[in-house]
Amino acid sequence: MSSTNDAWMERARREVPPRKLEKQLAVVRAACGTFGREGYARASVDALAAAAGVSTRTLYNHFPGGKAQLFQTVVTWTSHEVKDAQLARLHALVDPARPPHPDALERDLVALARAFTDLIAEYPDHFALVRHLSAEADHVPEEVRTAWQEAGPGPVAAALAAAFTGLADEGLLDLHGDPDLASGHFMALTTASVVQRSHYGVLPLPQAETDRILEGGVAAFVRAYRAARRPGPGA
């Protein structure tokens, strides 16, 4: 699967001089860490420029909209990264073209929940940003919140709903006519529970507790959404 940010990079290399692009990426990467630590409201332009090793004038040259434009760029960039990782794991572990045996459905869904949850540790700055997006929703510009949803959570939710629809078509799930709600329940019972309990990865949970949440969440999801077994031949 091609990466959204890889595609963006290819386009940027055609349109932006190499040195300018390199500087922009350095500012974005440094800002990701600063916003993750300080949040949107507390992070100053001076602090963002200092973290990137540039002057405030240089920062504004690259991001004329200042902190709001830089924050939106950072949120969009990191959300694309995590979204691409989630989709890759989803397609590897839950493929309706290769449906699991009914007895293996719960096992495979636990593997998917673990794969999603592992991303909390792999992308700590991203989840720190999301924590601040939630905590500072009244201070973050609406267009930034919208850009985040469109770059990350929205496409992942749609892909998960589509995958579950495929499993329903194979007779493994009964989505009760609402695949979007089913995918939301899956995330709420698994990854979202770990995210909340660990404060977006700031206080990682013991592995045994993470396993308990994920396995229990998947078990609850399967109880609600497993399709009734079809009778075998001659039944």
N, C-alpha and C positions, 0 to 999 in steps of 0.2 A: 504494500500500500504506500502510495506517495505521501509525503508529509506536507501538510498545509504550509508550514513555515519554509520547507525546502522550495516549494513552488514560489512563495513570496520572495525568497532569496534570489532565485533565478531571475525573476522579474526585476528585482531591485538592482541586481548586478548589470542588467541591460540599461537601466535608467539613471542610476546614481554613480558618480565617479567612485572608484575603489576606496580612496582615502576617506571620502565623506561617509560612505557606507560603513566603513570600519569604525569611524568615530560614533556614528549613530548607534551601532550595535553595542559599542562599549558603554554608551550612556544608558541604553535600555537595560543591559545586564546589571549594571551597577545600581540603577534605579529600582530594579526588581527587589534587590536585597534591602535597600533603604525603605521602600514602601512597605515591605514585609515586616520590618522591625518597627517602623514609626507610624504606619498607617498613612492615609491620605491627608488628613487634616494637619497632622503634626509635622510631616515631612516638608521642609522648606526648600525653595529653589536653590538657596546657597548650599544646603546639605546635599542635595541631589547632584549639584555640579561638583562639589568637593569629592563625593564618592566616586564619580566618574573621572576625576582628575582633569576637569575642564573648567573654564571660567563660566560665569552665569551668562555672559554675552554669547559664548559658543553654544551653550545649551539652548538659548532662545533662537540662535541662528538655525539650529536643527529642528527645534520644536517651537515655532512662533507662538503657539497657544499656551506656552509655559507648562506649569505643573499639570493642568487638566489634560492637555494633549499628550504629555509624556505618560501620565498615568494610564490613559486609555490605550496608548501604544503598548505599554508594558502588559496590561491586563489582557489585551487581545493576543499578543505574542505568546505569553505563557499559557493562556487558555487553549490556543491552537496546539501547542506542544503536548499538553496533557490530554486533550481530546484525541489527537492522533495516536497516542499511546493506548488510550482506552479502547478506541475502535480496533486497533491491531489485536489487542487481547480478546476483545469480544469476538471478532471474526475467527480467531484461532481456537477459541474454546466453545463457542456456541454457533455452530454452522448448521442451519436447517437442511442444507444439502447433504450433510452427513449427520443425521439426527442420532442421538444416543439411544441405546436400549432403554425402555421405560425404567428399568431398575437402576440405571446409571444417571438418570436425570438429576436427582438431588446431588449426587457426587459432582457432576459437571457444573452445576450452578454454584456449588460451594467453591469450586476452583475459580470460577469467574469472579465471585465476590472477593476471594483472596487476591486475585490478580489486580482488581480495581483498588483494593485497600492498600496493596503494596506501593502504589503510586504516592501515597501520603509521604512516605519516607524518601522516595526517589525525587520528588519535586517539592521540597519543604518551602521554598520561597513562594511558589504558586499558592500553596494552601495557606500560608501566612497572609498573602494578599486577599484570598477569599474570606479569611476570617475578618480582616478589616473591612472588606466590602459589606459583610453582614452587619458588623458592629457599627459602621459609620454610614449606614445607608442614607441617612438624612443629610449627610455632608457630601457624599459622592455624587457628581453630576449624573443625571438620569441617562445621558447618552453613553456614559461609561458602563453603567449597570446593564444597559441594553446590549452594548458591544460584547460584554462578558457572556451574557446568555447566548448570543448568536454565535460566538466563537467556540464555546465549550459545552455547557450543560444542555443547550437545545439540541445540537446535532447528536450528542451521545444518547439523550433520552429517545430521540426519534429512531436511532439505529437499534437501540435495545428493544423498543416496541416492535420494530420490524422483525428482529430476530425471534422475539416471543411469538409474533404472528406466524412465522414460519414453523415454530415448534407446535403451535396450535393446529396448523394445517396438517401436521404429521400425526395429530391425535395425542400429543404429549401434554398439552396445556389446554385449559378452558379459560379464556380471558374474559368471559362474561360480557363480550361485546365492547370492551374498553381496553385495548392494548396499552394506551398511554397511562391509564391509571395503574394497570398491572406493573408496567416498568417502573412507575413512581413508587409503588409499594415495595418492589424488589430493592431499589436503592435505599429507601427509607429504613428497611429492615436490616440492611447489611452495611454497605460502605458508609452511608450517612450516619448510622449509629456509631460507628467507630470514629468517624470524623468529629462528631459532637462530643463523645466521651473523652477523646484525646485532646480536645480543644484545638482541632485542626492540626494535630501532630505535634503541638507544643509539649504535651505531656504524654508520650507514647505509652500505650497500654501494654501490660505483660502479654506475651504471645498466647498464653492459655486463655486469657480473658478475651482477646481478639477472636480466637478460634471459637469460644463459647458464643460470642455475639453473632458471628457469621454463620456458624452451623445452626444455631437456634433460629436466626432470621430466615435462612433458606428453608428450614423445616416448616416454619410458619407459612412462608410463601407457597411452598409445595402443597401444604394442606389446603390452602385457599384456592389454588389455581391448577392443581393436577387434574388432567382430564380423566373421566371414568374409563376404566379398562374396557377395551372392546372385546366382546366374546370371541373365543377362538373357534376354529372350524369344528362344526358338529356340536357346538354348545347349544 
